[in-house]
Amino acid sequence: MRTGTPWMIIGGSMFILGLILFYSISSEDNVNLETIKNIGTFVGLTGIGVAVAGILLFLINRNPQPINENYDTK
């Protein structure tokens, strides 16, 4: 498995968990439920950041093609 792949999976699952927490809870004058809903927002946004970091790790750690340094002219 590549370096950035687990981070993309973790970030995606955090984002989905944040969406579930945010949209499934209806906080009607209940401070505790509103706090959980705000935690869902934070988890979702953090998941986006983790997924972006995983994508960047994936792109940075790719093996580049070897440079062909043949400067001979015929």
Predicted model as a PDB file, atoms N, CA, C, CB and O in Angstrom, pLDDT in the B-factor column:
MODEL        1                                                                  
ATOM      1  N   MET A   1       0.844  -1.175   0.000  1.00 59.00           N  
ATOM      2  CA  MET A   1       0.000   0.000   0.000  1.00 59.00           C  
ATOM      3  C   MET A   1       0.892   1.241   0.000  1.00 59.00           C  
ATOM      4  CB  MET A   1      -0.962  -0.003   1.221  1.00 59.00           C  
ATOM      5  O   MET A   1       1.913   1.282   0.686  1.00 59.00           O  
ATOM      6  N   ARG A   2       0.507   2.222  -0.755  1.00 66.00           N  
ATOM      7  CA  ARG A   2       1.319   3.429  -0.848  1.00 66.00           C  
ATOM      8  C   ARG A   2       1.202   4.282   0.399  1.00 66.00           C  
ATOM      9  CB  ARG A   2       0.921   4.238  -2.061  1.00 66.00           C  
ATOM     10  O   ARG A   2       0.343   4.050   1.250  1.00 66.00           O  
ATOM     11  N   THR A   3       2.087   5.282   0.497  1.00 72.00           N  
ATOM     12  CA  THR A   3       2.176   6.103   1.704  1.00 72.00           C  
ATOM     13  C   THR A   3       0.921   6.924   1.957  1.00 72.00           C  
ATOM     14  CB  THR A   3       3.361   7.020   1.610  1.00 72.00           C  
ATOM     15  O   THR A   3       0.458   6.979   3.096  1.00 72.00           O  
ATOM     16  N   GLY A   4       0.365   7.551   0.962  1.00 72.00           N  
ATOM     17  CA  GLY A   4      -0.763   8.446   1.178  1.00 72.00           C  
ATOM     18  C   GLY A   4      -2.119   7.772   1.197  1.00 72.00           C  
ATOM     19  O   GLY A   4      -3.103   8.379   1.617  1.00 72.00           O  
ATOM     20  N   THR A   5      -2.189   6.516   0.745  1.00 83.00           N  
ATOM     21  CA  THR A   5      -3.475   5.843   0.612  1.00 83.00           C  
ATOM     22  C   THR A   5      -4.221   5.674   1.936  1.00 83.00           C  
ATOM     23  CB  THR A   5      -3.270   4.502  -0.013  1.00 83.00           C  
ATOM     24  O   THR A   5      -5.419   5.955   1.978  1.00 83.00           O  
ATOM     25  N   PRO A   6      -3.573   5.228   3.025  1.00 88.00           N  
ATOM     26  CA  PRO A   6      -4.335   5.109   4.279  1.00 88.00           C  
ATOM     27  C   PRO A   6      -4.867   6.448   4.762  1.00 88.00           C  
ATOM     28  CB  PRO A   6      -3.468   4.493   5.362  1.00 88.00           C  
ATOM     29  O   PRO A   6      -5.955   6.511   5.335  1.00 88.00           O  
ATOM     30  N   TRP A   7      -4.121   7.510   4.538  1.00 85.00           N  
ATOM     31  CA  TRP A   7      -4.586   8.830   4.983  1.00 85.00           C  
ATOM     32  C   TRP A   7      -5.785   9.287   4.182  1.00 85.00           C  
ATOM     33  CB  TRP A   7      -3.467   9.859   4.870  1.00 85.00           C  
ATOM     34  O   TRP A   7      -6.667   9.956   4.720  1.00 85.00           O  
ATOM     35  N   MET A   8      -5.836   8.936   2.893  1.00 88.00           N  
ATOM     36  CA  MET A   8      -7.002   9.294   2.096  1.00 88.00           C  
ATOM     37  C   MET A   8      -8.234   8.523   2.580  1.00 88.00           C  
ATOM     38  CB  MET A   8      -6.741   9.013   0.599  1.00 88.00           C  
ATOM     39  O   MET A   8      -9.336   9.070   2.623  1.00 88.00           O  
ATOM     40  N   ILE A   9      -8.041   7.247   2.945  1.00 91.00           N  
ATOM     41  CA  ILE A   9      -9.158   6.440   3.437  1.00 91.00           C  
ATOM     42  C   ILE A   9      -9.643   6.967   4.785  1.00 91.00           C  
ATOM     43  CB  ILE A   9      -8.743   4.958   3.559  1.00 91.00           C  
ATOM     44  O   ILE A   9     -10.847   7.099   5.007  1.00 91.00           O  
ATOM     45  N   ILE A  10      -8.711   7.267   5.679  1.00 91.00           N  
ATOM     46  CA  ILE A  10      -9.074   7.800   7.000  1.00 91.00           C  
ATOM     47  C   ILE A  10      -9.770   9.149   6.858  1.00 91.00           C  
ATOM     48  CB  ILE A  10      -7.821   7.939   7.896  1.00 91.00           C  
ATOM     49  O   ILE A  10     -10.780   9.400   7.517  1.00 91.00           O  
ATOM     50  N   GLY A  11      -9.239  10.014   6.007  1.00 92.00           N  
ATOM     51  CA  GLY A  11      -9.854  11.328   5.797  1.00 92.00           C  
ATOM     52  C   GLY A  11     -11.244  11.224   5.207  1.00 92.00           C  
ATOM     53  O   GLY A  11     -12.149  11.954   5.610  1.00 92.00           O  
ATOM     54  N   GLY A  12     -11.420  10.321   4.255  1.00 92.00           N  
ATOM     55  CA  GLY A  12     -12.746  10.132   3.671  1.00 92.00           C  
ATOM     56  C   GLY A  12     -13.751   9.617   4.676  1.00 92.00           C  
ATOM     57  O   GLY A  12     -14.902  10.053   4.696  1.00 92.00           O  
ATOM     58  N   SER A  13     -13.311   8.679   5.519  1.00 94.00           N  
ATOM     59  CA  SER A  13     -14.240   8.159   6.534  1.00 94.00           C  
ATOM     60  C   SER A  13     -14.550   9.217   7.593  1.00 94.00           C  
ATOM     61  CB  SER A  13     -13.654   6.903   7.205  1.00 94.00           C  
ATOM     62  O   SER A  13     -15.671   9.268   8.099  1.00 94.00           O  
ATOM     63  N   MET A  14     -13.575  10.061   7.935  1.00 93.00           N  
ATOM     64  CA  MET A  14     -13.850  11.148   8.875  1.00 93.00           C  
ATOM     65  C   MET A  14     -14.847  12.136   8.280  1.00 93.00           C  
ATOM     66  CB  MET A  14     -12.548  11.872   9.257  1.00 93.00           C  
ATOM     67  O   MET A  14     -15.724  12.634   8.985  1.00 93.00           O  
ATOM     68  N   PHE A  15     -14.717  12.419   7.000  1.00 93.00           N  
ATOM     69  CA  PHE A  15     -15.634  13.334   6.332  1.00 93.00           C  
ATOM     70  C   PHE A  15     -17.051  12.774   6.341  1.00 93.00           C  
ATOM     71  CB  PHE A  15     -15.176  13.601   4.893  1.00 93.00           C  
ATOM     72  O   PHE A  15     -18.008  13.495   6.624  1.00 93.00           O  
ATOM     73  N   ILE A  16     -17.182  11.483   6.030  1.00 94.00           N  
ATOM     74  CA  ILE A  16     -18.506  10.854   6.029  1.00 94.00           C  
ATOM     75  C   ILE A  16     -19.093  10.831   7.436  1.00 94.00           C  
ATOM     76  CB  ILE A  16     -18.425   9.422   5.464  1.00 94.00           C  
ATOM     77  O   ILE A  16     -20.286  11.080   7.612  1.00 94.00           O  
ATOM     78  N   LEU A  17     -18.267  10.533   8.442  1.00 92.00           N  
ATOM     79  CA  LEU A  17     -18.741  10.553   9.825  1.00 92.00           C  
ATOM     80  C   LEU A  17     -19.209  11.953  10.226  1.00 92.00           C  
ATOM     81  CB  LEU A  17     -17.634  10.074  10.775  1.00 92.00           C  
ATOM     82  O   LEU A  17     -20.221  12.102  10.911  1.00 92.00           O  
ATOM     83  N   GLY A  18     -18.469  12.973   9.797  1.00 91.00           N  
ATOM     84  CA  GLY A  18     -18.879  14.352  10.078  1.00 91.00           C  
ATOM     85  C   GLY A  18     -20.207  14.701   9.430  1.00 91.00           C  
ATOM     86  O   GLY A  18     -21.035  15.386  10.030  1.00 91.00           O  
ATOM     87  N   LEU A  19     -20.413  14.226   8.195  1.00 91.00           N  
ATOM     88  CA  LEU A  19     -21.693  14.468   7.537  1.00 91.00           C  
ATOM     89  C   LEU A  19     -22.835  13.784   8.286  1.00 91.00           C  
ATOM     90  CB  LEU A  19     -21.646  13.979   6.086  1.00 91.00           C  
ATOM     91  O   LEU A  19     -23.911  14.357   8.457  1.00 91.00           O  
ATOM     92  N   ILE A  20     -22.588  12.555   8.729  1.00 91.00           N  
ATOM     93  CA  ILE A  20     -23.626  11.827   9.467  1.00 91.00           C  
ATOM     94  C   ILE A  20     -23.950  12.544  10.767  1.00 91.00           C  
ATOM     95  CB  ILE A  20     -23.180  10.379   9.754  1.00 91.00           C  
ATOM     96  O   ILE A  20     -25.120  12.723  11.106  1.00 91.00           O  
ATOM     97  N   LEU A  21     -22.916  12.957  11.500  1.00 88.00           N  
ATOM     98  CA  LEU A  21     -23.166  13.650  12.765  1.00 88.00           C  
ATOM     99  C   LEU A  21     -23.880  14.980  12.550  1.00 88.00           C  
ATOM    100  CB  LEU A  21     -21.855  13.882  13.505  1.00 88.00           C  
ATOM    101  O   LEU A  21     -24.737  15.356  13.349  1.00 88.00           O  
ATOM    102  N   PHE A  22     -23.542  15.685  11.494  1.00 88.00           N  
ATOM    103  CA  PHE A  22     -24.124  17.004  11.274  1.00 88.00           C  
ATOM    104  C   PHE A  22     -25.571  16.914  10.812  1.00 88.00           C  
ATOM    105  CB  PHE A  22     -23.304  17.774  10.255  1.00 88.00           C  
ATOM    106  O   PHE A  22     -26.428  17.644  11.311  1.00 88.00           O  
ATOM    107  N   TYR A  23     -25.852  16.022   9.858  1.00 90.00           N  
ATOM    108  CA  TYR A  23     -27.185  16.007   9.258  1.00 90.00           C  
ATOM    109  C   TYR A  23     -28.177  15.086   9.963  1.00 90.00           C  
ATOM    110  CB  TYR A  23     -27.078  15.603   7.830  1.00 90.00           C  
ATOM    111  O   TYR A  23     -29.384  15.243   9.774  1.00 90.00           O  
ATOM    112  N   SER A  24     -27.711  14.133  10.766  1.00 89.00           N  
ATOM    113  CA  SER A  24     -28.657  13.220  11.403  1.00 89.00           C  
ATOM    114  C   SER A  24     -29.173  13.747  12.743  1.00 89.00           C  
ATOM    115  CB  SER A  24     -28.006  11.868  11.605  1.00 89.00           C  
ATOM    116  O   SER A  24     -30.182  13.255  13.248  1.00 89.00           O  
ATOM    117  N   ILE A  25     -28.500  14.731  13.321  1.00 85.00           N  
ATOM    118  CA  ILE A  25     -28.903  15.236  14.627  1.00 85.00           C  
ATOM    119  C   ILE A  25     -29.683  16.535  14.448  1.00 85.00           C  
ATOM    120  CB  ILE A  25     -27.669  15.456  15.542  1.00 85.00           C  
ATOM    121  O   ILE A  25     -29.195  17.492  13.847  1.00 85.00           O  
ATOM    122  N   SER A  26     -30.901  16.548  14.980  1.00 85.00           N  
ATOM    123  CA  SER A  26     -31.672  17.791  14.971  1.00 85.00           C  
ATOM    124  C   SER A  26     -31.612  18.363  16.385  1.00 85.00           C  
ATOM    125  CB  SER A  26     -33.170  17.552  14.502  1.00 85.00           C  
ATOM    126  O   SER A  26     -32.201  17.820  17.319  1.00 85.00           O  
ATOM    127  N   SER A  27     -30.901  19.449  16.515  1.00 75.00           N  
ATOM    128  CA  SER A  27     -30.718  20.052  17.837  1.00 75.00           C  
ATOM    129  C   SER A  27     -31.770  21.126  18.052  1.00 75.00           C  
ATOM    130  CB  SER A  27     -29.294  20.648  17.987  1.00 75.00           C  
ATOM    131  O   SER A  27     -31.619  22.263  17.606  1.00 75.00           O  
ATOM    132  N   GLU A  28     -32.822  20.756  18.732  1.00 81.00           N  
ATOM    133  CA  GLU A  28     -33.882  21.714  19.028  1.00 81.00           C  
ATOM    134  C   GLU A  28     -33.815  22.060  20.506  1.00 81.00           C  
ATOM    135  CB  GLU A  28     -35.286  21.148  18.649  1.00 81.00           C  
ATOM    136  O   GLU A  28     -34.359  21.339  21.342  1.00 81.00           O  
ATOM    137  N   ASP A  29     -33.166  23.136  20.820  1.00 84.00           N  
ATOM    138  CA  ASP A  29     -33.021  23.661  22.186  1.00 84.00           C  
ATOM    139  C   ASP A  29     -32.324  22.688  23.137  1.00 84.00           C  
ATOM    140  CB  ASP A  29     -34.380  24.010  22.743  1.00 84.00           C  
ATOM    141  O   ASP A  29     -32.577  22.705  24.342  1.00 84.00           O  
ATOM    142  N   ASN A  30     -31.464  21.859  22.606  1.00 88.00           N  
ATOM    143  CA  ASN A  30     -30.694  20.949  23.438  1.00 88.00           C  
ATOM    144  C   ASN A  30     -29.219  21.258  23.211  1.00 88.00           C  
ATOM    145  CB  ASN A  30     -31.025  19.447  23.112  1.00 88.00           C  
ATOM    146  O   ASN A  30     -28.697  21.076  22.111  1.00 88.00           O  
ATOM    147  N   VAL A  31     -28.564  21.721  24.250  1.00 89.00           N  
ATOM    148  CA  VAL A  31     -27.178  22.168  24.122  1.00 89.00           C  
ATOM    149  C   VAL A  31     -26.247  20.993  23.838  1.00 89.00           C  
ATOM    150  CB  VAL A  31     -26.732  22.897  25.396  1.00 89.00           C  
ATOM    151  O   VAL A  31     -25.288  21.134  23.080  1.00 89.00           O  
ATOM    152  N   ASN A  32     -26.520  19.837  24.438  1.00 90.00           N  
ATOM    153  CA  ASN A  32     -25.647  18.680  24.229  1.00 90.00           C  
ATOM    154  C   ASN A  32     -25.695  18.191  22.784  1.00 90.00           C  
ATOM    155  CB  ASN A  32     -26.040  17.545  25.173  1.00 90.00           C  
ATOM    156  O   ASN A  32     -24.663  17.857  22.202  1.00 90.00           O  
ATOM    157  N   LEU A  33     -26.892  18.151  22.208  1.00 89.00           N  
ATOM    158  CA  LEU A  33     -27.006  17.727  20.811  1.00 89.00           C  
ATOM    159  C   LEU A  33     -26.372  18.744  19.867  1.00 89.00           C  
ATOM    160  CB  LEU A  33     -28.475  17.514  20.439  1.00 89.00           C  
ATOM    161  O   LEU A  33     -25.791  18.375  18.847  1.00 89.00           O  
ATOM    162  N   GLU A  34     -26.484  20.012  20.208  1.00 90.00           N  
ATOM    163  CA  GLU A  34     -25.851  21.037  19.366  1.00 90.00           C  
ATOM    164  C   GLU A  34     -24.335  20.927  19.439  1.00 90.00           C  
ATOM    165  CB  GLU A  34     -26.301  22.448  19.794  1.00 90.00           C  
ATOM    166  O   GLU A  34     -23.647  21.170  18.448  1.00 90.00           O  
ATOM    167  N   THR A  35     -23.812  20.566  20.601  1.00 90.00           N  
ATOM    168  CA  THR A  35     -22.367  20.363  20.742  1.00 90.00           C  
ATOM    169  C   THR A  35     -21.909  19.183  19.892  1.00 90.00           C  
ATOM    170  CB  THR A  35     -21.993  20.133  22.221  1.00 90.00           C  
ATOM    171  O   THR A  35     -20.867  19.257  19.240  1.00 90.00           O  
ATOM    172  N   ILE A  36     -22.678  18.095  19.893  1.00 88.00           N  
ATOM    173  CA  ILE A  36     -22.328  16.936  19.068  1.00 88.00           C  
ATOM    174  C   ILE A  36     -22.391  17.298  17.589  1.00 88.00           C  
ATOM    175  CB  ILE A  36     -23.267  15.752  19.367  1.00 88.00           C  
ATOM    176  O   ILE A  36     -21.566  16.841  16.798  1.00 88.00           O  
ATOM    177  N   LYS A  37     -23.371  18.118  17.218  1.00 90.00           N  
ATOM    178  CA  LYS A  37     -23.477  18.562  15.826  1.00 90.00           C  
ATOM    179  C   LYS A  37     -22.269  19.411  15.434  1.00 90.00           C  
ATOM    180  CB  LYS A  37     -24.778  19.358  15.612  1.00 90.00           C  
ATOM    181  O   LYS A  37     -21.753  19.282  14.324  1.00 90.00           O  
ATOM    182  N   ASN A  38     -21.817  20.277  16.340  1.00 90.00           N  
ATOM    183  CA  ASN A  38     -20.619  21.079  16.068  1.00 90.00           C  
ATOM    184  C   ASN A  38     -19.373  20.209  15.991  1.00 90.00           C  
ATOM    185  CB  ASN A  38     -20.438  22.148  17.144  1.00 90.00           C  
ATOM    186  O   ASN A  38     -18.473  20.486  15.198  1.00 90.00           O  
ATOM    187  N   ILE A  39     -19.312  19.171  16.799  1.00 91.00           N  
ATOM    188  CA  ILE A  39     -18.190  18.232  16.719  1.00 91.00           C  
ATOM    189  C   ILE A  39     -18.202  17.536  15.360  1.00 91.00           C  
ATOM    190  CB  ILE A  39     -18.259  17.185  17.870  1.00 91.00           C  
ATOM    191  O   ILE A  39     -17.147  17.284  14.779  1.00 91.00           O  
ATOM    192  N   GLY A  40     -19.397  17.226  14.855  1.00 91.00           N  
ATOM    193  CA  GLY A  40     -19.508  16.632  13.522  1.00 91.00           C  
ATOM    194  C   GLY A  40     -18.952  17.546  12.448  1.00 91.00           C  
ATOM    195  O   GLY A  40     -18.299  17.089  11.510  1.00 91.00           O  
ATOM    196  N   THR A  41     -19.213  18.841  12.584  1.00 92.00           N  
ATOM    197  CA  THR A  41     -18.647  19.798  11.629  1.00 92.00           C  
ATOM    198  C   THR A  41     -17.131  19.797  11.702  1.00 92.00           C  
ATOM    199  CB  THR A  41     -19.184  21.211  11.894  1.00 92.00           C  
ATOM    200  O   THR A  41     -16.459  19.791  10.670  1.00 92.00           O  
ATOM    201  N   PHE A  42     -16.588  19.802  12.909  1.00 94.00           N  
ATOM    202  CA  PHE A  42     -15.137  19.801  13.087  1.00 94.00           C  
ATOM    203  C   PHE A  42     -14.514  18.527  12.545  1.00 94.00           C  
ATOM    204  CB  PHE A  42     -14.782  19.966  14.557  1.00 94.00           C  
ATOM    205  O   PHE A  42     -13.474  18.575  11.889  1.00 94.00           O  
ATOM    206  N   VAL A  43     -15.141  17.386  12.813  1.00 93.00           N  
ATOM    207  CA  VAL A  43     -14.608  16.107  12.323  1.00 93.00           C  
ATOM    208  C   VAL A  43     -14.640  16.075  10.799  1.00 93.00           C  
ATOM    209  CB  VAL A  43     -15.414  14.914  12.903  1.00 93.00           C  
ATOM    210  O   VAL A  43     -13.695  15.595  10.173  1.00 93.00           O  
ATOM    211  N   GLY A  44     -15.699  16.572  10.202  1.00 93.00           N  
ATOM    212  CA  GLY A  44     -15.790  16.590   8.743  1.00 93.00           C  
ATOM    213  C   GLY A  44     -14.734  17.469   8.104  1.00 93.00           C  
ATOM    214  O   GLY A  44     -14.106  17.077   7.120  1.00 93.00           O  
ATOM    215  N   LEU A  45     -14.535  18.657   8.660  1.00 94.00           N  
ATOM    216  CA  LEU A  45     -13.520  19.558   8.104  1.00 94.00           C  
ATOM    217  C   LEU A  45     -12.112  19.012   8.323  1.00 94.00           C  
ATOM    218  CB  LEU A  45     -13.643  20.951   8.732  1.00 94.00           C  
ATOM    219  O   LEU A  45     -11.244  19.152   7.461  1.00 94.00           O  
ATOM    220  N   THR A  46     -11.893  18.393   9.474  1.00 95.00           N  
ATOM    221  CA  THR A  46     -10.590  17.772   9.722  1.00 95.00           C  
ATOM    222  C   THR A  46     -10.363  16.610   8.765  1.00 95.00           C  
ATOM    223  CB  THR A  46     -10.487  17.289  11.181  1.00 95.00           C  
ATOM    224  O   THR A  46      -9.245  16.396   8.297  1.00 95.00           O  
ATOM    225  N   GLY A  47     -11.419  15.862   8.474  1.00 94.00           N  
ATOM    226  CA  GLY A  47     -11.313  14.761   7.515  1.00 94.00           C  
ATOM    227  C   GLY A  47     -10.926  15.237   6.133  1.00 94.00           C  
ATOM    228  O   GLY A  47     -10.154  14.577   5.438  1.00 94.00           O  
ATOM    229  N   ILE A  48     -11.460  16.386   5.727  1.00 94.00           N  
ATOM    230  CA  ILE A  48     -11.066  16.957   4.434  1.00 94.00           C  
ATOM    231  C   ILE A  48      -9.574  17.273   4.447  1.00 94.00           C  
ATOM    232  CB  ILE A  48     -11.892  18.239   4.116  1.00 94.00           C  
ATOM    233  O   ILE A  48      -8.873  16.992   3.475  1.00 94.00           O  
ATOM    234  N   GLY A  49      -9.084  17.854   5.539  1.00 93.00           N  
ATOM    235  CA  GLY A  49      -7.662  18.173   5.640  1.00 93.00           C  
ATOM    236  C   GLY A  49      -6.792  16.938   5.619  1.00 93.00           C  
ATOM    237  O   GLY A  49      -5.739  16.934   4.982  1.00 93.00           O  
ATOM    238  N   VAL A  50      -7.214  15.880   6.310  1.00 93.00           N  
ATOM    239  CA  VAL A  50      -6.440  14.642   6.326  1.00 93.00           C  
ATOM    240  C   VAL A  50      -6.422  14.009   4.936  1.00 93.00           C  
ATOM    241  CB  VAL A  50      -7.021  13.653   7.360  1.00 93.00           C  
ATOM    242  O   VAL A  50      -5.390  13.499   4.501  1.00 93.00           O  
ATOM    243  N   ALA A  51      -7.555  14.040   4.240  1.00 93.00           N  
ATOM    244  CA  ALA A  51      -7.603  13.476   2.888  1.00 93.00           C  
ATOM    245  C   ALA A  51      -6.707  14.257   1.933  1.00 93.00           C  
ATOM    246  CB  ALA A  51      -9.043  13.467   2.364  1.00 93.00           C  
ATOM    247  O   ALA A  51      -6.023  13.660   1.102  1.00 93.00           O  
ATOM    248  N   VAL A  52      -6.704  15.585   2.042  1.00 93.00           N  
ATOM    249  CA  VAL A  52      -5.830  16.405   1.179  1.00 93.00           C  
ATOM    250  C   VAL A  52      -4.360  16.113   1.493  1.00 93.00           C  
ATOM    251  CB  VAL A  52      -6.132  17.927   1.371  1.00 93.00           C  
ATOM    252  O   VAL A  52      -3.534  16.035   0.584  1.00 93.00           O  
ATOM    253  N   ALA A  53      -4.035  15.951   2.779  1.00 92.00           N  
ATOM    254  CA  ALA A  53      -2.661  15.609   3.147  1.00 92.00           C  
ATOM    255  C   ALA A  53      -2.273  14.246   2.581  1.00 92.00           C  
ATOM    256  CB  ALA A  53      -2.495  15.615   4.676  1.00 92.00           C  
ATOM    257  O   ALA A  53      -1.139  14.057   2.141  1.00 92.00           O  
ATOM    258  N   GLY A  54      -3.209  13.294   2.590  1.00 90.00           N  
ATOM    259  CA  GLY A  54      -2.934  11.983   2.000  1.00 90.00           C  
ATOM    260  C   GLY A  54      -2.698  12.065   0.509  1.00 90.00           C  
ATOM    261  O   GLY A  54      -1.817  11.389  -0.023  1.00 90.00           O  
ATOM    262  N   ILE A  55      -3.483  12.896  -0.174  1.00 90.00           N  
ATOM    263  CA  ILE A  55      -3.279  13.074  -1.616  1.00 90.00           C  
ATOM    264  C   ILE A  55      -1.911  13.690  -1.882  1.00 90.00           C  
ATOM    265  CB  ILE A  55      -4.391  13.960  -2.224  1.00 90.00           C  
ATOM    266  O   ILE A  55      -1.204  13.268  -2.797  1.00 90.00           O  
ATOM    267  N   LEU A  56      -1.538  14.689  -1.080  1.00 90.00           N  
ATOM    268  CA  LEU A  56      -0.225  15.312  -1.262  1.00 90.00           C  
ATOM    269  C   LEU A  56       0.912  14.327  -0.991  1.00 90.00           C  
ATOM    270  CB  LEU A  56      -0.088  16.527  -0.346  1.00 90.00           C  
ATOM    271  O   LEU A  56       1.906  14.314  -1.717  1.00 90.00           O  
ATOM    272  N   LEU A  57       0.773  13.505   0.045  1.00 87.00           N  
ATOM    273  CA  LEU A  57       1.788  12.479   0.308  1.00 87.00           C  
ATOM    274  C   LEU A  57       1.882  11.499  -0.850  1.00 87.00           C  
ATOM    275  CB  LEU A  57       1.472  11.726   1.608  1.00 87.00           C  
ATOM    276  O   LEU A  57       2.976  11.085  -1.236  1.00 87.00           O  
ATOM    277  N   PHE A  58       0.742  11.132  -1.398  1.00 87.00           N  
ATOM    278  CA  PHE A  58       0.728  10.222  -2.537  1.00 87.00           C  
ATOM    279  C   PHE A  58       1.449  10.835  -3.726  1.00 87.00           C  
ATOM    280  CB  PHE A  58      -0.708   9.862  -2.918  1.00 87.00           C  
ATOM    281  O   PHE A  58       2.225  10.159  -4.401  1.00 87.00           O  
ATOM    282  N   LEU A  59       1.196  12.114  -3.983  1.00 86.00           N  
ATOM    283  CA  LEU A  59       1.821  12.763  -5.136  1.00 86.00           C  
ATOM    284  C   LEU A  59       3.311  13.008  -4.926  1.00 86.00           C  
ATOM    285  CB  LEU A  59       1.125  14.077  -5.430  1.00 86.00           C  
ATOM    286  O   LEU A  59       4.090  12.924  -5.875  1.00 86.00           O  
ATOM    287  N   ILE A  60       3.711  13.308  -3.705  1.00 85.00           N  
ATOM    288  CA  ILE A  60       5.119  13.582  -3.427  1.00 85.00           C  
ATOM    289  C   ILE A  60       5.961  12.307  -3.522  1.00 85.00           C  
ATOM    290  CB  ILE A  60       5.272  14.212  -2.039  1.00 85.00           C  
ATOM    291  O   ILE A  60       7.088  12.341  -4.017  1.00 85.00           O  
ATOM    292  N   ASN A  61       5.420  11.194  -3.051  1.00 83.00           N  
ATOM    293  CA  ASN A  61       6.194   9.959  -2.969  1.00 83.00           C  
ATOM    294  C   ASN A  61       6.111   9.082  -4.202  1.00 83.00           C  
ATOM    295  CB  ASN A  61       5.749   9.181  -1.801  1.00 83.00           C  
ATOM    296  O   ASN A  61       6.564   7.938  -4.170  1.00 83.00           O  
ATOM    297  N   ARG A  62       5.552   9.581  -5.274  1.00 81.00           N  
ATOM    298  CA  ARG A  62       5.548   8.789  -6.507  1.00 81.00           C  
ATOM    299  C   ARG A  62       6.971   8.678  -7.029  1.00 81.00           C  
ATOM    300  CB  ARG A  62       4.617   9.422  -7.581  1.00 81.00           C  
ATOM    301  O   ARG A  62       7.783   9.585  -6.852  1.00 81.00           O  
ATOM    302  N   ASN A  63       7.257   7.579  -7.661  1.00 76.00           N  
ATOM    303  CA  ASN A  63       8.581   7.397  -8.258  1.00 76.00           C  
ATOM    304  C   ASN A  63       8.603   8.091  -9.614  1.00 76.00           C  
ATOM    305  CB  ASN A  63       8.937   5.881  -8.402  1.00 76.00           C  
ATOM    306  O   ASN A  63       7.870   7.701 -10.523  1.00 76.00           O  
ATOM    307  N   PRO A  64       9.434   9.111  -9.755  1.00 73.00           N  
ATOM    308  CA  PRO A  64       9.483   9.802 -11.048  1.00 73.00           C  
ATOM    309  C   PRO A  64      10.202   8.944 -12.094  1.00 73.00           C  
ATOM    310  CB  PRO A  64      10.190  11.171 -10.904  1.00 73.00           C  
ATOM    311  O   PRO A  64      11.004   8.074 -11.756  1.00 73.00           O  
ATOM    312  N   GLN A  65       9.909   9.200 -13.329  1.00 74.00           N  
ATOM    313  CA  GLN A  65      10.584   8.501 -14.413  1.00 74.00           C  
ATOM    314  C   GLN A  65      12.054   8.910 -14.443  1.00 74.00           C  
ATOM    315  CB  GLN A  65       9.901   8.800 -15.773  1.00 74.00           C  
ATOM    316  O   GLN A  65      12.377  10.079 -14.232  1.00 74.00           O  
ATOM    317  N   PRO A  66      12.938   7.962 -14.702  1.00 77.00           N  
ATOM    318  CA  PRO A  66      14.359   8.330 -14.776  1.00 77.00           C  
ATOM    319  C   PRO A  66      14.604   9.290 -15.939  1.00 77.00           C  
ATOM    320  CB  PRO A  66      15.243   7.068 -14.931  1.00 77.00           C  
ATOM    321  O   PRO A  66      14.007   9.168 -17.008  1.00 77.00           O  
ATOM    322  N   ILE A  67      15.488  10.234 -15.699  1.00 78.00           N  
ATOM    323  CA  ILE A  67      15.806  11.237 -16.707  1.00 78.00           C  
ATOM    324  C   ILE A  67      16.813  10.644 -17.682  1.00 78.00           C  
ATOM    325  CB  ILE A  67      16.361  12.539 -16.053  1.00 78.00           C  
ATOM    326  O   ILE A  67      17.869  10.152 -17.286  1.00 78.00           O  
ATOM    327  N   ASN A  68      16.474  10.698 -18.934  1.00 76.00           N  
ATOM    328  CA  ASN A  68      17.366  10.192 -19.972  1.00 76.00           C  
ATOM    329  C   ASN A  68      18.322  11.314 -20.350  1.00 76.00           C  
ATOM    330  CB  ASN A  68      16.567   9.678 -21.223  1.00 76.00           C  
ATOM    331  O   ASN A  68      17.931  12.282 -21.002  1.00 76.00           O  
ATOM    332  N   GLU A  69      19.563  11.177 -19.941  1.00 79.00           N  
ATOM    333  CA  GLU A  69      20.556  12.228 -20.190  1.00 79.00           C  
ATOM    334  C   GLU A  69      21.464  11.850 -21.347  1.00 79.00           C  
ATOM    335  CB  GLU A  69      21.392  12.491 -18.931  1.00 79.00           C  
ATOM    336  O   GLU A  69      22.683  11.792 -21.184  1.00 79.00           O  
ATOM    337  N   ASN A  70      20.903  11.601 -22.478  1.00 76.00           N  
ATOM    338  CA  ASN A  70      21.673  11.263 -23.651  1.00 76.00           C  
ATOM    339  C   ASN A  70      21.725  12.512 -24.521  1.00 76.00           C  
ATOM    340  CB  ASN A  70      21.058  10.041 -24.416  1.00 76.00           C  
ATOM    341  O   ASN A  70      20.780  12.836 -25.241  1.00 76.00           O  
ATOM    342  N   TYR A  71      22.852  13.198 -24.433  1.00 74.00           N  
ATOM    343  CA  TYR A  71      23.007  14.440 -25.181  1.00 74.00           C  
ATOM    344  C   TYR A  71      23.829  14.268 -26.457  1.00 74.00           C  
ATOM    345  CB  TYR A  71      23.649  15.482 -24.307  1.00 74.00           C  
ATOM    346  O   TYR A  71      24.224  15.248 -27.088  1.00 74.00           O  
ATOM    347  N   ASP A  72      24.079  13.021 -26.825  1.00 73.00           N  
ATOM    348  CA  ASP A  72      24.873  12.768 -28.027  1.00 73.00           C  
ATOM    349  C   ASP A  72      24.066  13.151 -29.271  1.00 73.00           C  
ATOM    350  CB  ASP A  72      25.310  11.276 -28.095  1.00 73.00           C  
ATOM    351  O   ASP A  72      22.898  12.789 -29.411  1.00 73.00           O  
ATOM    352  N   THR A  73      24.707  13.874 -30.144  1.00 71.00           N  
ATOM    353  CA  THR A  73      24.062  14.244 -31.403  1.00 71.00           C  
ATOM    354  C   THR A  73      24.685  13.415 -32.494  1.00 71.00           C  
ATOM    355  CB  THR A  73      24.203  15.770 -31.706  1.00 71.00           C  
ATOM    356  O   THR A  73      25.878  13.111 -32.454  1.00 71.00           O  
ATOM    357  N   LYS A  74      23.888  13.051 -33.459  1.00 65.00           N  
ATOM    358  CA  LYS A  74      24.384  12.208 -34.553  1.00 65.00           C  
ATOM    359  C   LYS A  74      24.479  12.973 -35.818  1.00 65.00           C  
ATOM    360  CB  LYS A  74      23.506  11.009 -34.759  1.00 65.00           C  
ATOM    361  O   LYS A  74      24.879  12.422 -36.844  1.00 65.00           O  
TER     362      LYS A  74                                                      
ENDMDL                                                                          
END                                                                             
